[in-house]
Amino acid sequence: MAKMRAVTIREPGGPEVLETKKLKVRDPGRGEIRVRVHAAGVNRADLLQRRGLYPPPPGWPAEIPGLEYAGEVEAVGEAVELWGTGDRVMGLVGGGGYAEYVVVQEREALAIPPLLSFEEAAAVPEVFITAHDALFTQMRLEPGERLLIHAVGSGVGTAALQLAKAAGATVIGTSRAAWKLGRATDYGLDVLINTAEQDFPEMVMQATSGRGVHVLLDLVGGPYLAGNVESLTEKGRMIVVGLTGGRVAEIDLGTVLRKRLRIIGTSLRFRPLEEKIEAVRAFERDGWSLLASGQVRPVLDRVFEFEEAAEAHRYMEADENFGKLVIKVR
């Protein structure tokens, strides 16, 4: 049986526990394709998985991190109709992206727009599908509405910013780093809030003449919850996507009731297969043409070599990146 290189987690711990191993390559089953991976995106979920805090869904390798890939179809299983060998594809996986091959259900894969390199394409699936699903499928963001994005310089933040601007929304963004806010203006950010120096609910109200925002995309969690409730307008909608700031917070339910707010949480990784496919196809319908035309684009901070996976994790843990980090597999 053929072998492949993969970055594996030797044991739960710091970046030093990542090591390269040779593992068996699985043949694609019915309706599946095997992709020869050229590049894999790095996400904070990978860091948590490495530390033993975020195990993958059943059926995905616990020892190999990686939630997204870009590459070429190398083999197809029985009854595959959408793809042929040599097709350039990108997509999401429940784990195992840091490897030379992944096997996925054919309907989960997306075609790579011709103008994108494999490294750029690997920076697309997790952040753009997550952002599109949160803003449009779940929050129903409309043209002319006001949107607040926390951690706007992150991968999901930069994707959400671009998609929202393309849809005609006004976007307010927060970050603890002034330089990230400055970079975000290149992608259309309308209002900048430095949470290291400014009270974000107060600044939101100043920027909106006391009206607040219609939609809030929270990639931070815990400590921002009370301020989020303050920042939303009547009948405002909030979606929690990330918890980098913490999992626990207090909330004034009286304000939630008075404003008639809607607060929901979301995650792509643990959804059933058909729900994941729905999210992929929704982005393909609404967002793929924006990528193909260059109206929106992956924000690629840095590309690491395959042997530098541990360094990529250190870089992300230091919060030094604006946009996405990618590991070059081939």
C-alpha positions, -999 to +999 in steps of 0.1 A: +000+000+000+012+035-009+026+058+019+023+095+024+040+121+046+018+136+073+024+160+102+013+142+133+007+149+169+030+127+190+012+135+222-009+165+236+014+195+241+031+225+225+043+229+189+073+207+196+050+176+196+044+179+159+064+155+138+064+141+103+056+104+098+049+081+069+013+067+069-008+046+047-028+062+019-065+052+018-083+044-014-114+064-022-147+047-016-180+051-034-187+088-041-152+098-028-122+114-043-086+113-032-068+146-034-031+151-037-027+180-014-004+209-024-012+232+005-031+232+038-045+260+058-036+265+095-064+273+120-068+279+157-087+246+159-054+229+149-037+244+179-064+232+202-064+197+187-026+196+192-031+203+229-058+176+232-086+201+238-105+198+205-107+162+191-119+158+156-154+143+147-156+105+145-140+091+113-113+117+111-077+112+122-070+125+157-033+125+152-032+146+120-044+183+123-057+204+094-092+215+085-087+226+049-067+217+018-061+226-018-047+202-044-055+180-074-078+150-077-055+120-079-080+091-079-118+088-079-140+062-063-170+044-078-200+065-089-180+098-088-196+123-112-184+157-104-146+154-107-119+138-128-082+132-122-062+163-125-090+187-114-079+214-090-100+213-059-102+228-024-123+220+006-130+213+043-120+182+062-128+171+098-090+166+103-061+153+084-053+183+062-016+183+071-009+154+048+001+146+012-034+131+005-069+134+018-100+114+009-133+134+008-169+130-003-170+145-038-198+169-030-177+186-003-151+197-027-150+231-045-132+240-078-102+263-073-107+295-093-082+297-121-065+329-108-057+313-074-025+294-066-027+263-044-014+283-015-040+310-019-068+284-024-058+266+009-066+299+026-102+299+014-124+271+026-125+273+064-127+311+066-149+320+036-174+292+041-176+299+078-180+336+072-206+332+045-226+307+064-226+329+095-234+362+079-258+352+051-273+318+058-278+324+095-278+361+101-294+371+068-272+402+065-288+427+041-274+456+020-273+488+040-271+471+074-244+478+099-221+449+109-196+446+138-167+421+134-145+413+164-110+402+156-114+417+121-077+409+113-082+372+117-088+347+088-126+346+093-126+383+101-109+393+068-132+370+048-163+383+066-152+419+060-148+414+023-181+394+018-200+420+038-186+449+018-194+431-014-230+427-002-233+464+006-230+465+044-212+490+065-185+473+086-171+482+120-141+461+131-122+456+163-087+444+171-062+449+199-035+457+173-036+491+156-015+478+127-041+451+119-069+477+118-048+497+094-044+467+072-081+460+073-089+493+057-073+480+026-102+456+024-129+482+030-132+485+068-153+516+075-148+521+112-118+510+133-119+503+170-088+495+190-100+474+219-067+478+237-073+515+241-110+521+234-143+509+249-159+492+219-197+497+228-191+534+233-172+537+200-199+517+182-226+540+195-206+570+184-201+556+150-238+548+145-253+579+161-265+559+190-283+533+169-260+503+172-253+475+147-278+452+131-255+422+130-225+412+152-199+385+143-180+375+175-147+357+171-136+364+206-163+352+230-164+356+268-153+391+279-171+407+249-206+394+256-219+423+277-205+449+253-220+430+224-255+432+239-249+470+244-237+474+208-267+458+191-297+477+179-333+467+186-339+432+170-302+429+165-286+395+156-254+382+170-235+350+161-206+335+181-180+318+160-149+319+181-139+317+218-103+329+218-111+353+247-128+326+268-159+305+271-177+320+301-194+354+305-223+371+323-252+386+303-280+411+312-310+391+300-332+421+307-315+439+278-317+409+256-355+408+262-360+446+259-341+448+226-355+414+214-321+402+204-312+370+187-280+353+199-268+320+184-236+300+182-222+281+152-195+256+142-188+239+109-166+211+121-191+189+139-221+193+115-235+163+098-221+156+063-252+169+045-252+201+064-216+207+056-223+201+020-252+226+021-228+252+035-202+245+008-228+247-020-243+279-006-208+295-007-203+281-042-236+297-053-230+331-038-193+336-032-173+316-057-178+341-085-165+368-062-133+349-058-131+340-094-134+377-104-110+389-077-137+410-060-128+392-028-095+374-022-078+352+004-057+373+027-025+352+030-001+363+057+027+337+053+034+303+037+054+278+057+072+247+044+059+213+053+087+208+079+078+241+095+044+232+109+055+237+145+068+272+135+035+280+119+017+270+152+041+292+172+035+321+148-003+318+152-001+315+190+019+347+191-010+364+173+014+378+147-006+371+116-030+392+096-052+368+077-043+332+070-013+310+075-007+281+051+016+251+050+030+241+017+027+204+013+043+200-022 
